[in-house]
Amino acid sequence: MKAKTRTFLVWAGVGAAVAILVAAIMIGRVFDKFSYVDETVEIQLVAPAE
């Protein structure tokens, strides 16, 4: 029983890590398509520092 639970937790962790990785890649691709949004964000972040 404990072994099955441990295996389930391991696979759940692996699945979560893969899901996060896929989500990050998809978000990255969206930002690549709308690169002008990223540039605007960079300008807003850099301007106060200057």
HTML snippet that shows the backbone in 3Dmol.js (N, CA, C, O; Angstrom):
<script src="https://3Dmol.org/build/3Dmol-min.js"></script>
<div id="view" style="width:600px;height:400px;position:relative"></div>
<script>
const pdb = `
ATOM      1  N   MET A   1       0.836  -1.198   0.000  1.00  0.00           N
ATOM      2  CA  MET A   1       0.000   0.000   0.000  1.00  0.00           C
ATOM      3  C   MET A   1       0.880   1.262   0.000  1.00  0.00           C
ATOM      4  O   MET A   1       0.649   2.197  -0.767  1.00  0.00           O
ATOM      5  N   LYS A   2       1.887   1.264   0.873  1.00  0.00           N
ATOM      6  CA  LYS A   2       2.762   2.434   0.938  1.00  0.00           C
ATOM      7  C   LYS A   2       3.550   2.600  -0.360  1.00  0.00           C
ATOM      8  O   LYS A   2       3.738   3.714  -0.850  1.00  0.00           O
ATOM      9  N   ALA A   3       4.008   1.471  -0.908  1.00  0.00           N
ATOM     10  CA  ALA A   3       4.784   1.524  -2.151  1.00  0.00           C
ATOM     11  C   ALA A   3       3.951   2.108  -3.287  1.00  0.00           C
ATOM     12  O   ALA A   3       4.454   2.911  -4.073  1.00  0.00           O
ATOM     13  N   LYS A   4       2.678   1.710  -3.380  1.00  0.00           N
ATOM     14  CA  LYS A   4       1.818   2.242  -4.430  1.00  0.00           C
ATOM     15  C   LYS A   4       1.601   3.740  -4.229  1.00  0.00           C
ATOM     16  O   LYS A   4       1.608   4.505  -5.192  1.00  0.00           O
ATOM     17  N   THR A   5       1.408   4.155  -2.982  1.00  0.00           N
ATOM     18  CA  THR A   5       1.204   5.574  -2.706  1.00  0.00           C
ATOM     19  C   THR A   5       2.437   6.372  -3.087  1.00  0.00           C
ATOM     20  O   THR A   5       2.334   7.449  -3.674  1.00  0.00           O
ATOM     21  N   ARG A   6       3.612   5.835  -2.746  1.00  0.00           N
ATOM     22  CA  ARG A   6       4.867   6.530  -3.070  1.00  0.00           C
ATOM     23  C   ARG A   6       5.030   6.648  -4.579  1.00  0.00           C
ATOM     24  O   ARG A   6       5.413   7.702  -5.087  1.00  0.00           O
ATOM     25  N   THR A   7       4.738   5.563  -5.294  1.00  0.00           N
ATOM     26  CA  THR A   7       4.846   5.586  -6.757  1.00  0.00           C
ATOM     27  C   THR A   7       3.882   6.611  -7.345  1.00  0.00           C
ATOM     28  O   THR A   7       4.234   7.350  -8.264  1.00  0.00           O
ATOM     29  N   PHE A   8       2.651   6.650  -6.804  1.00  0.00           N
ATOM     30  CA  PHE A   8       1.662   7.613  -7.295  1.00  0.00           C
ATOM     31  C   PHE A   8       2.153   9.039  -7.077  1.00  0.00           C
ATOM     32  O   PHE A   8       2.012   9.883  -7.963  1.00  0.00           O
ATOM     33  N   LEU A   9       2.725   9.316  -5.911  1.00  0.00           N
ATOM     34  CA  LEU A   9       3.215  10.666  -5.625  1.00  0.00           C
ATOM     35  C   LEU A   9       4.360  11.040  -6.559  1.00  0.00           C
ATOM     36  O   LEU A   9       4.444  12.179  -7.020  1.00  0.00           O
ATOM     37  N   VAL A  10       5.238  10.083  -6.837  1.00  0.00           N
ATOM     38  CA  VAL A  10       6.351  10.348  -7.763  1.00  0.00           C
ATOM     39  C   VAL A  10       5.822  10.695  -9.147  1.00  0.00           C
ATOM     40  O   VAL A  10       6.254  11.677  -9.749  1.00  0.00           O
ATOM     41  N   TRP A  11       4.886   9.892  -9.656  1.00  0.00           N
ATOM     42  CA  TRP A  11       4.342  10.150 -10.989  1.00  0.00           C
ATOM     43  C   TRP A  11       3.534  11.444 -11.015  1.00  0.00           C
ATOM     44  O   TRP A  11       3.529  12.159 -12.018  1.00  0.00           O
ATOM     45  N   ALA A  12       2.845  11.744  -9.901  1.00  0.00           N
ATOM     46  CA  ALA A  12       2.101  13.002  -9.837  1.00  0.00           C
ATOM     47  C   ALA A  12       3.064  14.181  -9.899  1.00  0.00           C
ATOM     48  O   ALA A  12       2.784  15.182 -10.558  1.00  0.00           O
ATOM     49  N   GLY A  13       4.201  14.062  -9.210  1.00  0.00           N
ATOM     50  CA  GLY A  13       5.216  15.123  -9.237  1.00  0.00           C
ATOM     51  C   GLY A  13       5.798  15.287 -10.625  1.00  0.00           C
ATOM     52  O   GLY A  13       5.983  16.407 -11.100  1.00  0.00           O
ATOM     53  N   VAL A  14       6.091  14.160 -11.282  1.00  0.00           N
ATOM     54  CA  VAL A  14       6.627  14.213 -12.649  1.00  0.00           C
ATOM     55  C   VAL A  14       5.608  14.856 -13.588  1.00  0.00           C
ATOM     56  O   VAL A  14       5.957  15.698 -14.416  1.00  0.00           O
ATOM     57  N   GLY A  15       4.366  14.458 -13.453  1.00  0.00           N
ATOM     58  CA  GLY A  15       3.312  15.018 -14.299  1.00  0.00           C
ATOM     59  C   GLY A  15       3.165  16.516 -14.095  1.00  0.00           C
ATOM     60  O   GLY A  15       2.995  17.267 -15.055  1.00  0.00           O
ATOM     61  N   ALA A  16       3.230  16.949 -12.839  1.00  0.00           N
ATOM     62  CA  ALA A  16       3.120  18.380 -12.547  1.00  0.00           C
ATOM     63  C   ALA A  16       4.297  19.139 -13.154  1.00  0.00           C
ATOM     64  O   ALA A  16       4.115  20.219 -13.717  1.00  0.00           O
ATOM     65  N   ALA A  17       5.500  18.583 -13.044  1.00  0.00           N
ATOM     66  CA  ALA A  17       6.692  19.240 -13.589  1.00  0.00           C
ATOM     67  C   ALA A  17       6.579  19.373 -15.109  1.00  0.00           C
ATOM     68  O   ALA A  17       6.910  20.417 -15.673  1.00  0.00           O
ATOM     69  N   VAL A  18       6.109  18.308 -15.767  1.00  0.00           N
ATOM     70  CA  VAL A  18       5.937  18.352 -17.221  1.00  0.00           C
ATOM     71  C   VAL A  18       4.887  19.385 -17.604  1.00  0.00           C
ATOM     72  O   VAL A  18       5.070  20.135 -18.563  1.00  0.00           O
ATOM     73  N   ALA A  19       3.781  19.426 -16.854  1.00  0.00           N
ATOM     74  CA  ALA A  19       2.715  20.383 -17.147  1.00  0.00           C
ATOM     75  C   ALA A  19       3.222  21.813 -17.014  1.00  0.00           C
ATOM     76  O   ALA A  19       2.900  22.666 -17.841  1.00  0.00           O
ATOM     77  N   ILE A  20       4.018  22.078 -15.973  1.00  0.00           N
ATOM     78  CA  ILE A  20       4.577  23.420 -15.770  1.00  0.00           C
ATOM     79  C   ILE A  20       5.522  23.768 -16.922  1.00  0.00           C
ATOM     80  O   ILE A  20       5.514  24.889 -17.428  1.00  0.00           O
ATOM     81  N   LEU A  21       6.335  22.790 -17.326  1.00  0.00           N
ATOM     82  CA  LEU A  21       7.286  23.018 -18.423  1.00  0.00           C
ATOM     83  C   LEU A  21       6.541  23.339 -19.716  1.00  0.00           C
ATOM     84  O   LEU A  21       6.901  24.275 -20.429  1.00  0.00           O
ATOM     85  N   VAL A  22       5.499  22.558 -20.016  1.00  0.00           N
ATOM     86  CA  VAL A  22       4.710  22.795 -21.231  1.00  0.00           C
ATOM     87  C   VAL A  22       4.043  24.163 -21.174  1.00  0.00           C
ATOM     88  O   VAL A  22       4.029  24.888 -22.169  1.00  0.00           O
ATOM     89  N   ALA A  23       3.491  24.522 -20.020  1.00  0.00           N
ATOM     90  CA  ALA A  23       2.845  25.827 -19.871  1.00  0.00           C
ATOM     91  C   ALA A  23       3.853  26.948 -20.090  1.00  0.00           C
ATOM     92  O   ALA A  23       3.540  27.943 -20.744  1.00  0.00           O
ATOM     93  N   ALA A  24       5.064  26.795 -19.547  1.00  0.00           N
ATOM     94  CA  ALA A  24       6.105  27.818 -19.709  1.00  0.00           C
ATOM     95  C   ALA A  24       6.474  27.979 -21.179  1.00  0.00           C
ATOM     96  O   ALA A  24       6.658  29.099 -21.657  1.00  0.00           O
ATOM     97  N   ILE A  25       6.583  26.863 -21.895  1.00  0.00           N
ATOM     98  CA  ILE A  25       6.919  26.919 -23.324  1.00  0.00           C
ATOM     99  C   ILE A  25       5.800  27.617 -24.101  1.00  0.00           C
ATOM    100  O   ILE A  25       6.064  28.454 -24.965  1.00  0.00           O
ATOM    101  N   MET A  26       4.554  27.267 -23.789  1.00  0.00           N
ATOM    102  CA  MET A  26       3.423  27.890 -24.488  1.00  0.00           C
ATOM    103  C   MET A  26       3.375  29.379 -24.215  1.00  0.00           C
ATOM    104  O   MET A  26       3.152  30.167 -25.134  1.00  0.00           O
ATOM    105  N   ILE A  27       3.583  29.785 -22.955  1.00  0.00           N
ATOM    106  CA  ILE A  27       3.593  31.209 -22.597  1.00  0.00           C
ATOM    107  C   ILE A  27       4.730  31.911 -23.338  1.00  0.00           C
ATOM    108  O   ILE A  27       4.565  33.027 -23.831  1.00  0.00           O
ATOM    109  N   GLY A  28       5.892  31.244 -23.410  1.00  0.00           N
ATOM    110  CA  GLY A  28       7.027  31.822 -24.125  1.00  0.00           C
ATOM    111  C   GLY A  28       6.711  32.047 -25.590  1.00  0.00           C
ATOM    112  O   GLY A  28       7.091  33.072 -26.157  1.00  0.00           O
ATOM    113  N   ARG A  29       6.021  31.103 -26.208  1.00  0.00           N
ATOM    114  CA  ARG A  29       5.661  31.242 -27.618  1.00  0.00           C
ATOM    115  C   ARG A  29       4.676  32.381 -27.805  1.00  0.00           C
ATOM    116  O   ARG A  29       4.757  33.108 -28.795  1.00  0.00           O
ATOM    117  N   VAL A  30       3.749  32.549 -26.874  1.00  0.00           N
ATOM    118  CA  VAL A  30       2.783  33.649 -26.961  1.00  0.00           C
ATOM    119  C   VAL A  30       3.524  34.980 -26.894  1.00  0.00           C
ATOM    120  O   VAL A  30       3.222  35.901 -27.652  1.00  0.00           O
ATOM    121  N   PHE A  31       4.509  35.083 -25.974  1.00  0.00           N
ATOM    122  CA  PHE A  31       5.277  36.322 -25.860  1.00  0.00           C
ATOM    123  C   PHE A  31       6.127  36.556 -27.105  1.00  0.00           C
ATOM    124  O   PHE A  31       6.361  37.704 -27.484  1.00  0.00           O
ATOM    125  N   ASP A  32       6.590  35.492 -27.741  1.00  0.00           N
ATOM    126  CA  ASP A  32       7.337  35.649 -28.987  1.00  0.00           C
ATOM    127  C   ASP A  32       6.430  36.222 -30.080  1.00  0.00           C
ATOM    128  O   ASP A  32       6.859  37.072 -30.861  1.00  0.00           O
ATOM    129  N   LYS A  33       5.185  35.762 -30.138  1.00  0.00           N
ATOM    130  CA  LYS A  33       4.248  36.269 -31.141  1.00  0.00           C
ATOM    131  C   LYS A  33       3.935  37.742 -30.872  1.00  0.00           C
ATOM    132  O   LYS A  33       3.827  38.539 -31.804  1.00  0.00           O
ATOM    133  N   PHE A  34       3.792  38.096 -29.594  1.00  0.00           N
ATOM    134  CA  PHE A  34       3.464  39.474 -29.242  1.00  0.00           C
ATOM    135  C   PHE A  34       4.680  40.118 -28.577  1.00  0.00           C
ATOM    136  O   PHE A  34       4.619  40.562 -27.431  1.00  0.00           O
ATOM    137  N   SER A  35       5.788  40.156 -29.327  1.00  0.00           N
ATOM    138  CA  SER A  35       7.043  40.651 -28.771  1.00  0.00           C
ATOM    139  C   SER A  35       6.934  42.142 -28.415  1.00  0.00           C
ATOM    140  O   SER A  35       7.637  42.608 -27.518  1.00  0.00           O
ATOM    141  N   TYR A  36       6.073  42.886 -29.099  1.00  0.00           N
ATOM    142  CA  TYR A  36       5.948  44.303 -28.804  1.00  0.00           C
ATOM    143  C   TYR A  36       5.424  44.525 -27.389  1.00  0.00           C
ATOM    144  O   TYR A  36       5.744  45.531 -26.756  1.00  0.00           O
ATOM    145  N   VAL A  37       4.615  43.584 -26.891  1.00  0.00           N
ATOM    146  CA  VAL A  37       4.139  43.683 -25.510  1.00  0.00           C
ATOM    147  C   VAL A  37       5.317  43.532 -24.554  1.00  0.00           C
ATOM    148  O   VAL A  37       5.419  44.262 -23.568  1.00  0.00           O
ATOM    149  N   ASP A  38       6.207  42.583 -24.846  1.00  0.00           N
ATOM    150  CA  ASP A  38       7.384  42.348 -24.012  1.00  0.00           C
ATOM    151  C   ASP A  38       8.277  43.582 -24.003  1.00  0.00           C
ATOM    152  O   ASP A  38       8.804  43.952 -22.954  1.00  0.00           O
ATOM    153  N   GLU A  39       8.457  44.227 -25.163  1.00  0.00           N
ATOM    154  CA  GLU A  39       9.283  45.421 -25.244  1.00  0.00           C
ATOM    155  C   GLU A  39       8.676  46.549 -24.410  1.00  0.00           C
ATOM    156  O   GLU A  39       9.397  47.282 -23.734  1.00  0.00           O
ATOM    157  N   THR A  40       7.349  46.686 -24.460  1.00  0.00           N
ATOM    158  CA  THR A  40       6.672  47.726 -23.678  1.00  0.00           C
ATOM    159  C   THR A  40       6.886  47.488 -22.187  1.00  0.00           C
ATOM    160  O   THR A  40       7.127  48.427 -21.429  1.00  0.00           O
ATOM    161  N   VAL A  41       6.796  46.226 -21.773  1.00  0.00           N
ATOM    162  CA  VAL A  41       7.008  45.884 -20.365  1.00  0.00           C
ATOM    163  C   VAL A  41       8.437  46.225 -19.956  1.00  0.00           C
ATOM    164  O   VAL A  41       8.662  46.771 -18.875  1.00  0.00           O
ATOM    165  N   GLU A  42       9.406  45.904 -20.819  1.00  0.00           N
ATOM    166  CA  GLU A  42      10.809  46.196 -20.514  1.00  0.00           C
ATOM    167  C   GLU A  42      11.010  47.691 -20.352  1.00  0.00           C
ATOM    168  O   GLU A  42      11.713  48.123 -19.438  1.00  0.00           O
ATOM    169  N   ILE A  43      10.406  48.487 -21.221  1.00  0.00           N
ATOM    170  CA  ILE A  43      10.546  49.943 -21.146  1.00  0.00           C
ATOM    171  C   ILE A  43       9.978  50.448 -19.817  1.00  0.00           C
ATOM    172  O   ILE A  43      10.580  51.297 -19.158  1.00  0.00           O
ATOM    173  N   GLN A  44       8.820  49.921 -19.432  1.00  0.00           N
ATOM    174  CA  GLN A  44       8.192  50.355 -18.182  1.00  0.00           C
ATOM    175  C   GLN A  44       9.032  49.965 -16.975  1.00  0.00           C
ATOM    176  O   GLN A  44       9.067  50.688 -15.979  1.00  0.00           O
ATOM    177  N   LEU A  45       9.721  48.804 -17.063  1.00  0.00           N
ATOM    178  CA  LEU A  45      10.532  48.347 -15.941  1.00  0.00           C
ATOM    179  C   LEU A  45      11.844  49.117 -15.865  1.00  0.00           C
ATOM    180  O   LEU A  45      12.342  49.380 -14.770  1.00  0.00           O
ATOM    181  N   VAL A  46      12.413  49.483 -17.022  1.00  0.00           N
ATOM    182  CA  VAL A  46      13.716  50.147 -17.051  1.00  0.00           C
ATOM    183  C   VAL A  46      13.583  51.643 -16.756  1.00  0.00           C
ATOM    184  O   VAL A  46      14.446  52.217 -16.092  1.00  0.00           O
ATOM    185  N   ALA A  47      12.525  52.273 -17.236  1.00  0.00           N
ATOM    186  CA  ALA A  47      12.375  53.723 -17.115  1.00  0.00           C
ATOM    187  C   ALA A  47      12.479  54.225 -15.668  1.00  0.00           C
ATOM    188  O   ALA A  47      13.211  55.183 -15.418  1.00  0.00           O
ATOM    189  N   PRO A  48      11.769  53.609 -14.701  1.00  0.00           N
ATOM    190  CA  PRO A  48      11.876  54.104 -13.314  1.00  0.00           C
ATOM    191  C   PRO A  48      13.295  53.986 -12.765  1.00  0.00           C
ATOM    192  O   PRO A  48      13.714  54.814 -11.956  1.00  0.00           O
ATOM    193  N   ALA A  49      14.043  52.961 -13.196  1.00  0.00           N
ATOM    194  CA  ALA A  49      15.410  52.778 -12.716  1.00  0.00           C
ATOM    195  C   ALA A  49      16.301  53.920 -13.204  1.00  0.00           C
ATOM    196  O   ALA A  49      17.226  54.331 -12.503  1.00  0.00           O
ATOM    197  N   GLU A  50      16.026  54.429 -14.400  1.00  0.00           N
ATOM    198  CA  GLU A  50      16.800  55.550 -14.935  1.00  0.00           C
ATOM    199  C   GLU A  50      16.311  56.826 -14.265  1.00  0.00           C
ATOM    200  O   GLU A  50      16.817  57.909 -14.558  1.00  0.00           O
TER     201      GLU A  50
END
`;
const viewer = $3Dmol.createViewer("view");
viewer.addModel(pdb, "pdb");
viewer.setStyle({}, {cartoon: {color: "spectrum"}});
viewer.zoomTo();
viewer.render();
</script>
